[in-house]
């Protein structure tokens, strides 16, 4: 097992160190490769009985071994050794993991260490803060990102991974703010010493969207993960315009995907170059292509819109929900890419949006759910969740089509043929 392997290689290294310290034989002196192998094994060590504790212990032991390397005058750790320890701390569940990772990063920049942090180093610290349960995790991750952007002397600049990790941290903190009534963002002031927090719960969503805009300004292409995280942050908020916000971001993703570069006729001399450019353009377009989660997030915003919103706002949101579902079904019919297809969650969320925006059991709601539920059955995406939502918001449809059957296992198999992880309880 990884745990046993780590213990074995560590024991071998300790024996080798003792033997060398006793004999001073240069032929058996441990080198950087030896330490690197042990560090890597310790960082990957996982104890099935207590995984979190094992990861915490591994990070601590990795750093202790790194200090032993630094204490040996003939052994200077390189960037790989430091990054291995930083990566171990970034995956640790210890409450002190982010602080320890940031301290090690500062230690690397200190005079005399001889190793300048690279992109991986900063990303590990950002990830450590983003994964932590600290109340200011997003602010701390943002601070490291800002620090990274200002390190012009080291030639280190943030990547898509750097920005997407911080965006996810803000989105995660948005969700925490919604589930905790007592959670409030810390007081943050801008350059004019004015408080940026205006009392609503969109603070985290706005910060996440600011990073997305900054990426575009710095000519760094945001990927689908970045867009989805910002959309999710808006969808989780209670802002009255959250449906429009999420739909605007989805529209941006679709517009970027639809842009196709002009390709000149291939010639013998430039054919290979144009082929490489075409493959590169295809890969880049896939990085920001909306997936099912992107469409589902907009539907989720519609389903969770304040039921006390004005009729005008509800009508607009319902129109957006219908357009989103239509676009997703159209995209699924014109592509074989599995990431752009409706599923039971999509349909169930759409039915929830119908009930929330049109009124459960209303004539308009029942009529629309009937039409869409027929398509859901034809495409094989009926599960217990879909049945429950249809029964709640359109009981007439449920009684007429399902005839009192509340479990999908009792319905025709063709109706549930495409359910992911098709497991139903009898």
C-alpha positions as CSV (number, residue, x, y, z in Angstrom):
1,X,0.0,0.0,0.0
2,X,1.1,3.6,-0.4
3,X,1.3,3.9,3.4
4,X,3.6,0.9,3.7
5,X,5.7,2.0,0.7
6,X,6.3,5.5,2.3
7,X,7.4,3.9,5.6
8,X,9.8,1.5,3.8
9,X,11.5,4.2,1.7
10,X,11.8,6.5,4.7
11,X,13.3,3.7,6.8
12,X,15.8,3.0,4.0
13,X,16.8,6.7,3.8
14,X,17.3,6.9,7.5
15,X,19.5,3.8,7.5
16,X,21.5,5.3,4.6
17,X,21.9,8.6,6.4
18,X,23.2,6.9,9.6
19,X,25.6,4.7,7.6
20,X,27.0,7.7,5.7
21,X,27.3,9.8,8.9
22,X,29.3,7.0,10.4
23,X,31.6,6.1,7.5
24,X,31.7,9.3,5.5
25,X,31.9,7.1,2.4
26,X,31.0,9.4,-0.6
27,X,29.7,6.4,-2.5
28,X,26.8,5.9,-0.2
29,X,26.0,9.6,0.4
30,X,22.2,10.2,-0.1
31,X,21.6,12.5,-3.0
32,X,18.7,14.7,-4.1
33,X,17.1,11.9,-6.0
34,X,16.9,9.8,-2.8
35,X,15.2,12.6,-0.9
36,X,12.9,13.4,-3.8
37,X,11.7,9.8,-4.0
38,X,11.0,9.7,-0.3
39,X,9.2,13.0,-0.3
40,X,7.0,12.0,-3.2
41,X,6.1,8.7,-1.5
42,X,5.3,10.4,1.8
43,X,3.2,13.0,0.1
44,X,1.1,10.3,-1.5
45,X,0.7,8.3,1.6
46,X,-3.0,7.6,2.5
47,X,-4.3,5.6,5.4
48,X,-7.7,4.0,4.5
49,X,-8.7,4.1,8.2
50,X,-8.2,7.8,8.7
51,X,-7.4,9.5,5.4
52,X,-7.5,13.1,6.7
53,X,-5.2,12.4,9.6
54,X,-2.8,10.5,7.2
55,X,-2.6,13.5,4.9
56,X,-2.0,15.9,7.8
57,X,0.8,13.7,9.1
58,X,2.3,13.2,5.7
59,X,2.6,17.0,5.1
60,X,4.2,17.5,8.5
61,X,6.7,14.6,7.9
62,X,7.5,15.9,4.4
63,X,8.4,19.3,5.8
64,X,10.5,17.8,8.6
65,X,12.4,15.8,5.9
66,X,12.8,19.0,3.9
67,X,14.4,20.7,6.9
68,X,16.8,17.8,7.3
69,X,17.9,18.4,3.7
70,X,18.4,22.1,4.4
71,X,20.5,21.2,7.5
72,X,22.9,19.1,5.5
73,X,25.5,21.4,4.0
74,X,26.1,19.2,1.0
75,X,22.3,18.8,0.3
76,X,20.4,21.8,-1.1
77,X,16.7,21.2,-1.9
78,X,15.5,22.2,-5.3
79,X,12.2,23.5,-6.5
80,X,10.8,20.0,-6.9
81,X,11.4,19.2,-3.3
82,X,9.7,22.4,-2.1
83,X,6.7,22.0,-4.4
84,X,6.2,18.4,-3.2
85,X,5.9,19.6,0.4
86,X,3.6,22.5,-0.7
87,X,1.4,20.1,-2.6
88,X,1.2,17.9,0.5
89,X,0.0,20.8,2.6
90,X,-2.5,21.9,-0.1
91,X,-4.2,18.5,0.2
92,X,-4.1,18.4,4.0
93,X,-7.2,18.9,6.0
94,X,-5.3,20.4,8.9
95,X,-6.6,23.8,10.0
96,X,-3.0,25.1,9.9
97,X,-2.3,23.7,6.5
98,X,-2.8,27.0,4.6
99,X,-0.6,29.0,7.0
100,X,2.1,26.4,6.9
101,X,2.1,26.4,3.1
102,X,2.2,30.2,2.9
103,X,5.1,30.2,5.5
104,X,7.0,27.8,3.3
105,X,6.4,29.9,0.3
106,X,7.8,33.0,2.1
107,X,10.7,30.9,3.3
108,X,11.5,30.0,-0.4
109,X,11.6,33.7,-1.2
110,X,13.8,34.5,1.7
111,X,17.4,35.4,1.1
112,X,19.7,32.4,1.3
113,X,17.3,29.7,0.3
114,X,18.4,29.9,-3.3
115,X,15.1,28.7,-4.8
116,X,12.6,31.0,-6.2
117,X,8.9,29.9,-6.2
118,X,7.4,29.1,-9.5
119,X,3.8,28.9,-10.7
120,X,3.3,25.5,-9.1
121,X,4.4,26.9,-5.7
122,X,1.9,29.7,-5.7
123,X,-0.9,27.5,-7.0
124,X,-0.3,25.0,-4.2
125,X,-0.7,27.8,-1.6
126,X,-3.8,29.2,-3.4
127,X,-5.3,25.7,-3.4
128,X,-4.5,25.2,0.3
129,X,-6.5,28.4,1.2
130,X,-9.3,27.6,-1.3
131,X,-9.8,24.1,0.1
132,X,-9.7,25.2,3.8
133,X,-12.8,25.9,6.0
134,X,-11.4,29.2,7.1
135,X,-14.0,32.0,7.2
136,X,-11.7,34.2,5.1
137,X,-10.5,31.4,2.8
138,X,-11.4,33.3,-0.4
139,X,-9.8,36.5,0.8
140,X,-6.6,34.7,1.7
141,X,-6.5,32.9,-1.7
142,X,-7.2,36.2,-3.4
143,X,-4.3,37.8,-1.4
144,X,-1.9,35.1,-2.7
145,X,-3.1,35.6,-6.2
146,X,-2.5,39.4,-5.9
147,X,0.9,38.7,-4.5
148,X,1.6,36.4,-7.4
149,X,0.6,39.0,-9.9
150,X,3.1,41.5,-8.4
151,X,6.1,39.1,-8.6
152,X,7.4,40.6,-11.9
153,X,11.0,40.0,-10.8
154,X,10.5,36.3,-10.7
155,X,8.9,36.1,-14.0
156,X,5.9,34.2,-12.4
157,X,2.5,35.1,-13.6
158,X,-0.9,33.5,-12.8
159,X,-2.3,30.8,-15.0
160,X,-5.9,29.6,-15.7
161,X,-5.5,27.2,-12.7
162,X,-4.5,30.1,-10.4
163,X,-7.6,32.2,-11.3
164,X,-10.0,29.3,-11.5
165,X,-9.0,28.2,-8.0
166,X,-9.7,31.6,-6.5
167,X,-12.9,31.9,-8.4
168,X,-14.0,28.6,-6.9
169,X,-13.1,29.8,-3.5
170,X,-15.3,32.9,-3.8
171,X,-18.2,30.7,-5.2
172,X,-17.8,28.2,-2.3
173,X,-17.8,31.1,0.2
174,X,-21.0,32.4,-1.4
175,X,-22.6,29.0,-0.7
176,X,-21.3,29.2,2.9
177,X,-22.8,32.6,3.3
178,X,-26.2,31.3,2.2
179,X,-26.2,28.3,4.6
180,X,-25.0,30.3,7.6
181,X,-27.2,33.1,8.8
182,X,-24.5,34.6,11.0
183,X,-21.8,34.6,8.2
184,X,-20.8,38.0,7.0
185,X,-18.0,39.0,4.7
186,X,-15.1,40.7,6.5
187,X,-14.8,44.4,6.1
188,X,-12.9,45.1,2.9
189,X,-12.0,48.6,1.7
190,X,-11.1,49.7,-1.8
191,X,-8.4,52.2,-2.8
192,X,-10.6,55.1,-1.8
193,X,-11.0,53.6,1.7
194,X,-14.6,52.9,1.1
195,X,-16.3,49.8,2.3
196,X,-16.9,47.4,-0.7
197,X,-19.4,45.3,1.2
198,X,-22.9,46.8,0.6
199,X,-24.9,44.5,2.8
200,X,-26.3,42.1,0.2
201,X,-25.3,38.5,-0.4
202,X,-23.8,39.1,-3.8
203,X,-20.4,40.2,-2.5
204,X,-18.7,36.9,-3.2
205,X,-20.4,36.5,-6.7
206,X,-19.2,40.0,-7.6
207,X,-15.7,39.3,-6.5
208,X,-15.7,36.1,-8.6
209,X,-16.9,37.9,-11.7
210,X,-14.3,40.6,-11.2
211,X,-11.6,37.9,-11.5
212,X,-13.2,36.6,-14.6
213,X,-13.0,40.1,-16.2
214,X,-9.4,40.5,-15.0
215,X,-8.5,37.3,-16.8
216,X,-9.9,38.7,-20.1
217,X,-8.0,41.9,-19.5
218,X,-4.8,40.0,-19.0
219,X,-5.5,38.0,-22.2
220,X,-5.9,34.7,-20.2
221,X,-8.7,32.6,-21.6
222,X,-11.1,31.6,-18.8
223,X,-12.1,27.9,-19.1
224,X,-15.5,26.3,-18.5
225,X,-14.7,25.8,-14.8
226,X,-14.2,29.5,-14.3
227,X,-17.5,30.4,-16.0
228,X,-19.4,27.7,-14.1
229,X,-18.1,28.8,-10.8
230,X,-19.1,32.4,-11.3
231,X,-22.5,31.4,-12.6
232,X,-23.0,29.1,-9.6
233,X,-22.1,31.9,-7.2
234,X,-24.7,34.2,-8.8
235,X,-27.3,31.3,-8.8
236,X,-26.8,30.7,-5.1
237,X,-27.4,34.4,-4.2
238,X,-30.8,36.0,-3.6
239,X,-30.2,38.8,-6.0
240,X,-33.3,39.8,-8.0
241,X,-31.3,39.8,-11.3
242,X,-29.4,36.5,-10.7
243,X,-31.2,34.8,-13.6
244,X,-30.0,37.5,-16.0
245,X,-26.5,37.4,-14.6
246,X,-26.2,33.7,-15.1
247,X,-27.7,33.8,-18.6
248,X,-25.4,36.6,-19.7
249,X,-22.4,34.4,-18.7
250,X,-23.8,31.5,-20.5
251,X,-24.3,33.7,-23.6
252,X,-20.7,34.8,-23.4
253,X,-19.5,31.2,-23.4
254,X,-21.7,30.3,-26.4
255,X,-20.5,33.4,-28.3
256,X,-16.9,32.5,-27.7
257,X,-17.5,28.9,-28.9
258,X,-19.2,30.1,-32.1
259,X,-16.2,32.2,-33.1
260,X,-14.3,30.3,-35.8
261,X,-11.0,31.6,-37.2
262,X,-10.7,32.2,-40.9
263,X,-8.7,29.5,-42.5
264,X,-6.7,30.2,-45.7
265,X,-6.4,27.6,-48.4
266,X,-3.7,25.1,-47.5
267,X,-0.6,25.0,-49.5
268,X,2.3,22.5,-49.5
269,X,4.5,24.9,-47.5
270,X,2.0,26.0,-44.8
271,X,-0.2,22.9,-44.6
272,X,1.4,21.4,-41.5
273,X,1.4,24.8,-39.8
274,X,-2.3,25.4,-40.5
275,X,-3.1,21.8,-39.3
276,X,-1.3,22.6,-35.9
277,X,-3.1,25.9,-35.6
278,X,-6.5,24.2,-36.3
279,X,-5.9,21.6,-33.6
280,X,-4.8,24.3,-31.2
281,X,-8.0,26.4,-32.0
282,X,-10.1,23.3,-31.4
283,X,-8.6,22.7,-28.0
284,X,-8.9,26.3,-27.0
285,X,-12.6,26.5,-28.0
286,X,-13.3,23.4,-25.9
287,X,-11.8,25.1,-22.8
288,X,-14.8,27.6,-22.5
289,X,-17.5,25.5,-24.2
290,X,-20.6,25.4,-22.0
291,X,-21.5,22.0,-20.6
292,X,-24.7,20.6,-19.0
293,X,-23.7,22.1,-15.7
294,X,-23.6,25.6,-17.3
295,X,-27.1,25.2,-18.6
296,X,-28.3,23.6,-15.4
297,X,-26.9,26.5,-13.3
298,X,-29.1,29.0,-15.2
299,X,-32.1,26.7,-14.6
300,X,-31.2,26.5,-10.9
301,X,-31.2,30.3,-10.7
302,X,-34.7,30.3,-12.2
303,X,-35.9,27.6,-9.8
304,X,-34.6,29.5,-6.7
305,X,-35.7,33.0,-7.7
306,X,-37.6,34.8,-5.0
307,X,-41.2,33.8,-5.3
308,X,-42.2,37.3,-4.3
309,X,-40.5,38.8,-7.3
310,X,-42.6,41.0,-9.7
311,X,-44.6,39.4,-12.5
312,X,-42.3,41.0,-15.1
313,X,-39.2,39.5,-13.5
314,X,-40.9,36.1,-13.3
315,X,-42.0,36.2,-17.0
316,X,-38.5,37.1,-18.1
317,X,-37.0,34.3,-16.0
318,X,-39.4,31.8,-17.4
319,X,-38.6,32.8,-20.9
320,X,-34.9,32.4,-20.2
321,X,-35.5,29.0,-18.6
322,X,-37.4,27.8,-21.7
323,X,-34.8,29.2,-24.1
324,X,-32.0,27.5,-22.1
325,X,-33.7,24.1,-22.2
326,X,-34.4,24.5,-25.9
327,X,-30.7,25.4,-26.6
328,X,-29.5,22.5,-24.6
329,X,-31.7,20.0,-26.4
330,X,-30.7,21.5,-29.7
331,X,-27.0,21.3,-28.8
332,X,-27.5,17.7,-27.8
333,X,-29.1,16.8,-31.1
334,X,-26.3,18.4,-33.2
335,X,-23.2,17.1,-31.3
336,X,-21.9,13.8,-30.0
337,X,-20.1,15.5,-27.1
338,X,-21.4,13.9,-23.9
339,X,-20.9,17.1,-21.8
340,X,-23.7,18.9,-23.7
341,X,-26.8,16.8,-23.1
342,X,-29.9,17.1,-21.0
343,X,-30.3,14.8,-18.1
344,X,-32.7,14.0,-15.2
345,X,-31.3,16.9,-13.1
346,X,-31.8,19.4,-16.0
347,X,-35.4,18.3,-16.5
348,X,-36.2,18.2,-12.8
349,X,-34.7,21.6,-12.3
350,X,-36.7,23.0,-15.2
351,X,-39.9,21.6,-13.7
352,X,-39.0,23.3,-10.4
353,X,-38.6,26.6,-12.3
354,X,-42.0,26.2,-13.8
355,X,-43.6,25.7,-10.4
356,X,-41.7,28.6,-8.9
357,X,-42.3,31.1,-11.7
358,X,-45.7,30.1,-13.0
359,X,-47.3,28.7,-9.8
360,X,-47.6,25.0,-8.9
361,X,-50.7,23.4,-10.4
362,X,-51.6,26.4,-12.5
363,X,-53.0,25.9,-16.0
364,X,-49.9,27.4,-17.7
365,X,-47.5,25.4,-15.5
366,X,-49.4,22.1,-16.1
367,X,-49.5,22.7,-19.8
368,X,-45.8,23.4,-20.2
369,X,-44.7,20.6,-17.9
370,X,-46.9,18.2,-19.9
371,X,-45.1,19.1,-23.1
372,X,-41.6,18.9,-21.6
373,X,-42.3,15.8,-19.6
374,X,-43.3,14.0,-22.8
375,X,-39.9,14.8,-24.3
376,X,-38.2,13.7,-21.0
377,X,-39.9,10.3,-21.3
378,X,-39.0,10.0,-25.0
379,X,-35.3,10.7,-24.3
380,X,-35.2,8.3,-21.3
381,X,-34.4,10.7,-18.4
382,X,-37.2,9.9,-16.0
383,X,-36.1,9.1,-12.5
384,X,-37.5,9.4,-9.0
385,X,-36.4,13.0,-8.7
386,X,-38.2,13.9,-11.9
387,X,-41.4,12.1,-10.8
388,X,-41.4,13.8,-7.4
389,X,-41.0,17.3,-9.0
390,X,-43.7,16.6,-11.6
391,X,-46.1,15.4,-8.9
392,X,-45.4,18.5,-6.8
393,X,-45.8,21.1,-9.5
394,X,-48.2,19.4,-12.0
395,X,-50.2,16.7,-10.1
396,X,-52.6,16.4,-13.0
397,X,-49.8,15.4,-15.4
398,X,-48.4,12.9,-12.9
399,X,-51.8,11.3,-12.3
400,X,-52.6,11.1,-16.0
401,X,-49.3,9.7,-17.3
402,X,-47.9,7.9,-14.3
403,X,-51.3,6.7,-13.0
404,X,-50.3,6.8,-9.3
405,X,-46.8,5.2,-9.8
406,X,-44.3,7.2,-7.8
407,X,-41.2,5.1,-8.6
408,X,-39.4,5.1,-11.9
409,X,-38.8,1.3,-11.6
410,X,-42.6,0.9,-12.1
411,X,-42.6,2.9,-15.4
412,X,-41.5,1.7,-18.8
413,X,-37.8,0.9,-19.0
414,X,-37.5,3.1,-22.1
415,X,-38.4,6.2,-20.1
416,X,-35.3,5.7,-17.8
417,X,-32.8,4.2,-20.3
418,X,-30.4,7.1,-20.3
419,X,-30.3,7.8,-16.6
420,X,-26.7,8.2,-15.3
421,X,-25.8,5.4,-12.8
422,X,-29.2,3.8,-13.5
423,X,-29.8,2.3,-10.1
424,X,-33.3,2.1,-8.8
425,X,-34.6,0.7,-5.6
426,X,-37.5,-1.7,-5.7
